[in-house]
Amino acid sequence: MSKLSWPQKLSFGIGAFGKDLVYGLVATFCMVFFTDVCQIDPIVVGIIFLAARIFDAVNDPVMGLIVDNTRSKYGKFKPWLVIGTLTNAVVLTALFLKWDLSPSMMVAYAAVTYILWGLTYTIMDIPYWSMVPDLGDTPAERDQVSAIPRLFASAAWMLIGGSVIWAVKVLGGPSPARGYALVALIVAVLFILCTLVTVYFVPTTHKTENAASAPQKKTSLRQMLRVLFLNDQVMCILFISVLFNLMLQFYAGVGIYFFKNVIEKEVLIAPFLSAYSFSQIAGIFCYPILARFIHRTPIIMVSSLCALISCAMIFLLQGFGYYTAIITSIFFGFSTGLLLPILTVLLANGVDYGEKKFGTRNESIIFSTQTFVVKLAGALSGFLIGAGLSLANYVPNAELSAQGKLIIRIMMGGLPLLMLTGYLVIYFLFYKPARKPDPAT
């Protein structure tokens, strides 16, 4: 396989920029939109998020099966990229609409649109990431191909984190609901444009997408379950990814409430989120450079140390100013940036491992676990934040008690440490990168 040109690699990354504008908006601000604008109880929002992921537990791998079995002159990835992007853009605009409904009907509307958002995002996200194993054959190529979209994705999160609160106020004026609706519409348009760049410029002549090549045997439902549950390394990576993404999304999500209601400086939210994403970009940029000289395990340890420092600062610093908020987020952002490309590379290696073990190459099925993991982590994050806010007796636009502030501080600095410990334990005990696959049974 010939290497992708830099314009093609950047075109692939632009697709990640668009889709993570969408995901960043939903993951960071959907909870706040539901609790503060739609006036839905936080624990109810958490239950909605968690219930949606139960549906995705079936939906995501099935979508991977559908993509793997797709045969068309445009390949098996691009048709679903287009379909998923267009439908998700429509649902996104509907998700951030507040109607004049009764409380119970507003809950029902929020639940339906959130579930539909997750379904349509899956249609696009799985084929996007499933392209990675075919865009690079060597570890160095995959490191680079995996890092580029992560850089663009982090840039999208930085844009979302640094601009949404400001944009909502400017576009909505006295109506936050109108502001969120217009922001969602703008993001939806950008999403479509970015996906079109990827579809048009990234080639589809690789081995699994070449329509002229010999037809590959289609994957059955039984084979799908076999590929997922008997591939021990994919299952290991799955648990690592859940804990890591939970830590990542929980930290950013609870950070909004931390600065708004505990530190009582809402003005710090934008620089906190922007510095978080910018330092994440720096970590992603540094990863392929570091990977040339040292093994990924020391990189993971450096990442863990940075996260530990950030969480410690949350506990030790009682007051936060502009610079301390930025420094705290830089440590955590750089930590996550180092690890993000590693997770993608591990999954790509899991594709090769599964091919040797089972004799079939099932990129979309295996990479569907990544889509499910990210959304599951978001749901668990929303549920934990909702439960914590209820425990803290959170009321929108009202001052928290001292006990409530302490609970949110513990959530911000303590729970990410538990998640950090969990993924380190699983990685060192169960991930075996040099292990040869057992004979297929």
Buried (B, 14 or more C-beta within 10 A) or exposed (E): EEBBEEEBBBBBBBBBBBBBBBBBBBBBBBBBBBBBBBEBBBBBBBBBBBBBBEEBEEBBBBBBBBBBBBEEEBBBBBBBBBBBBBBBBBBBBBBBBBEEEEEEEBBEBBBBBBBBBBBBBBBBBBBBBBBBBBBBBEEEBBBBBBBBBBBBBBBBBBBBBBBBBEBBEEBBEEEBBBBBBBBBBBBBEBBBEBBBBBBEBBBBEBEBBEEEEEEBEEBEEEBBEBBBEBBBBBBBBBBBBBBBBBBBBBBBBBBBBBBBBBBEBEEBBBBBBBBBBBBBBBBBBBBBEBBEEEEBEEBBEBBBEBBBBBBBBBEEBEEBEEEBBBBBBBBBBBBBBBBBBBBBBBBBBBBBBBBEBBEBBBBBBBBBBBBBBBBBBBBBBBBBBBBBBBBBEBEBEEEBEEEBBEBBBBBBBEBBBEBBEBBBEBBEEBBEEEEEBEEEE
